[in-house]
Structures are given as structure tokens and as C-alpha cells.
Amino acid sequence: MLATQLMLYGIVLSYVNLGKNGGGPISGLMESYKNAVKGTIRIGGTAIPYYVFYAFAAAVVMWFIWNKTVLGKNMYAVGANPEAANVSGVSVLGTTILVFTIAGMLYGLGGFVEAARTGSNSATTGVNAELDAIAACVIGGVSFTGGTGKISGIITGVILLQIISVSLQWLGISSNLQYIIKGLIILTACAIDMRKYLQKK
């Protein structure tokens, strides 16, 4: 997957560089677009940005898919044991394609929100964001061995990781060191997860 990701990223960069601005950042976004994401609504005297509601809606939809649909059950089955899922009649290839399709839609939503939130966009926007996603998932209890994890746990992991990131910035920790700390978080969570997996076996 990482190899395919890098190849597609290179293809996209090459295509974007053919544009009129040579692949440079895109700014001057429409105010109506930015307001649709960064605009706020007051609840109990607290201003809450619209993108919080977009995130909440995405979480609700994914919770429903994960827990209330056949696809969600198939995702669990394929993640836990693809061979057993295939023998049980689950289309491993079809389920995998659907998972990546849903992921692509969520990436698109993320890009839509991030561009409006920052006021600009470029071909390098979101680079290494997958590290934050992995860290949030493992903090939230998603297993690297598959078949384990809950939407509520992932949301908790996202909140905790954001608290960690904001705390590091508040303490004046350099961005380079922040990458190291996030890497250590992933490594530690992976080690704990694998230890639990080995103990079960």
C-alpha cells in the first residue's frame, strides 16, 4: 500500500505541476466556501466551528456502517482473518475495495475542510497526516493485527492526540521533535498491541 501511495503521489504531483501556477499553493479561496467550514454557531455562549459538526456527522455515519451494516461486519471479519472470511463467503476483494473507497471519500472531506480552515491548499497539503491517523487509531485501541477497534475508541484517540499536539506546541517543542514523539507513541502502542496478540496465541 505504501509503495502504491508513493507512486500515485508522484503521479499527482507531476500532473499538478502541469497547471498554470506550476503546482504552487492555491489561495484566494471564496469567502462563502471558507465560511461554510470556519463559520461558527453559538451553543450556550460557546462558538463552535461548522467543521466540528462535519466531523461529528462523519463519525456518526462511520459508526452506523461499522456497527449496523453487513459491510461493517465484513470489515471486522476481513481484518481479523481474511482466509476465514473468504471461506465464510465474504468477498475479501470487494470488502477491501469498499473500505478504500470510503477512505477516499473521507480523505476528500478532510481536504475540503482543511483547505478552507487554512485558507489555502497545495499538492503537499496533508503530507504525513497518515502518521497522525495511525497514531490516533492505535491510541484509541485499534489493533495492528486487525479485527479489533471501535469508532468511539478512535474518536478518543483523535482527541488525546490533538491534546498532545497542542501541548507540545504550547511548550515550544520543535516540529522535528514532535515527529519523533509521535513516532515513539506509534512504536510503543504497536509493541503493546503485539505483546497482547502474542499472549493470546
C-alpha positions in Angstrom: 0.0 0.0 0.0 2.8 2.4 0.9 4.5 1.7 -2.5 1.3 2.4 -4.4 0.7 5.5 -2.3 4.1 6.9 -3.2 3.7 6.1 -6.9 0.3 7.8 -7.0 1.6 10.7 -5.1 4.3 11.2 -7.6 1.8 10.9 -10.5 -0.5 13.5 -8.9 2.5 15.9 -8.3 3.6 15.6 -11.9 0.0 16.3 -13.0 -0.4 19.3 -10.7 2.9 20.8 -11.9 1.4 21.0 -15.4 -1.1 23.5 -14.2 -0.9 27.3 -14.8 0.7 28.0 -11.4 3.3 25.3 -11.7 1.9 23.3 -8.8 2.2 26.3 -6.4 -0.2 26.8 -3.5 -3.8 27.9 -4.3 -5.0 30.8 -2.3 -7.7 33.5 -2.5 -10.5 31.0 -1.8 -14.1 32.2 -1.9 -15.3 33.6 1.4 -18.5 31.7 1.1 -16.5 28.5 0.9 -14.3 29.3 3.9 -17.3 30.5 5.9 -19.1 27.2 5.2 -16.3 25.5 7.1 -14.9 28.1 9.5 -18.1 29.8 10.3 -19.4 29.3 13.8 -22.6 28.7 15.7 -23.1 29.6 19.3 -24.3 26.9 21.7 -24.6 28.0 25.3 -22.4 31.0 24.7 -19.6 28.9 23.1 -18.8 29.4 19.4 -18.4 26.1 17.7 -17.0 26.0 14.1 -19.0 24.2 11.4 -16.2 21.7 10.8 -16.8 20.2 14.2 -20.3 19.2 13.0 -18.9 17.8 9.8 -16.5 15.6 11.9 -19.4 14.6 14.1 -21.6 13.7 11.1 -18.7 11.6 9.6 -18.2 9.8 12.9 -21.9 9.0 13.1 -22.0 7.7 9.6 -18.9 5.5 10.1 -20.3 4.3 13.4 -23.5 3.2 11.7 -21.6 1.5 8.9 -19.2 -0.2 11.3 -21.9 -1.5 13.7 -25.2 -1.8 11.8 -24.4 -2.9 8.3 -23.2 -6.1 6.6 -20.2 -4.2 5.3 -19.1 -3.4 8.9 -19.3 -7.0 9.9 -17.3 -8.0 6.8 -14.7 -5.4 7.6 -14.2 -6.9 11.1 -14.1 -10.4 9.5 -11.6 -9.5 6.8 -9.4 -7.5 9.3 -9.3 -10.4 11.8 -8.7 -13.3 9.3 -9.1 -12.8 5.6 -8.8 -16.5 4.9 -11.6 -17.4 7.3 -13.7 -14.6 6.0 -13.3 -15.9 2.4 -14.3 -19.4 3.4 -17.3 -17.9 5.1 -18.5 -16.4 1.9 -17.2 -12.9 2.4 -15.8 -11.2 -0.7 -12.4 -10.1 0.6 -11.5 -8.2 -2.5 -14.9 -6.4 -2.7 -14.8 -5.5 1.0 -11.3 -4.2 0.6 -12.3 -2.0 -2.4 -15.2 -0.6 -0.5 -13.0 0.2 2.5 -10.6 2.1 0.3 -13.5 3.8 -1.5 -14.9 5.0 1.8 -11.5 6.1 3.0 -11.1 8.1 -0.2 -14.3 9.9 0.4 -13.3 10.8 3.9 -9.9 12.0 2.6 -11.8 14.2 0.2 -13.9 15.6 3.0 -10.7 16.2 5.1 -9.1 18.1 2.2 -12.3 20.1 1.7 -12.3 21.1 5.4 -8.5 21.7 5.7 -8.2 23.9 2.6 -11.0 26.2 4.0 -9.6 26.1 7.5 -6.1 27.2 6.5 -7.2 29.5 3.7 -5.0 27.8 1.0 -4.2 24.5 -0.5 -1.2 22.9 -2.2 -0.1 19.5 -3.5 1.8 18.9 -0.3 -1.2 19.6 2.0 -1.7 16.6 4.3 1.7 15.0 3.7 2.5 12.8 6.7 -1.1 13.2 8.0 -1.3 9.4 7.8 1.1 9.3 10.7 -1.4 11.2 12.9 -4.2 9.0 11.7 -2.2 5.8 12.6 -1.2 7.3 16.0 -4.8 8.3 16.8 -6.1 4.8 15.9 -3.5 2.9 17.9 -4.1 5.2 20.9 -7.8 4.5 20.6 -7.3 0.7 20.7 -7.2 -0.3 17.1 -5.1 -3.4 16.7 -2.4 -3.7 14.0 -3.3 -7.4 13.7 -6.8 -6.4 12.6 -10.3 -7.3 13.8 -10.2 -5.0 16.9 -11.3 -1.4 17.3 -14.3 0.8 17.8 -15.3 4.2 16.4 -15.6 5.6 19.9 -12.0 4.5 20.7 -10.7 6.2 17.5 -12.5 9.4 18.4 -10.9 9.2 21.9 -7.6 8.6 20.3 -8.0 11.7 18.0 -8.9 13.9 20.9 -6.0 12.6 23.0 -3.5 13.0 20.1 -4.7 16.6 19.5 -4.3 17.4 23.2 -0.7 16.0 23.0 0.0 18.0 19.8 -1.4 21.3 21.3 0.5 20.7 24.5 3.8 20.1 22.6 3.3 23.3 20.6 2.4 25.2 23.8 5.6 24.0 25.4 7.6 25.2 22.4 8.7 21.8 21.2 10.1 21.9 17.7 8.2 20.3 14.9 11.1 17.9 14.2 10.9 16.7 17.8 7.2 16.4 17.6 7.6 13.8 14.7 9.9 11.8 17.0 7.5 11.9 19.8 4.6 10.8 17.6 6.8 8.0 16.2 7.5 6.8 19.7 3.8 6.8 20.5 3.1 4.6 17.5 6.1 2.3 18.3 5.0 2.0 21.9 1.4 1.3 21.0 2.4 -1.2 18.4 4.7 -3.0 20.9 1.9 -3.2 23.5 -0.5 -4.4 20.8 1.8 -7.2 19.5 2.5 -8.3 23.1 -1.2 -8.7 23.7 -1.5 -10.6 20.4 1.3 -13.0 21.3 -0.1 -13.6 24.8 -3.5 -14.6 23.2 -1.7 -17.0 20.9 
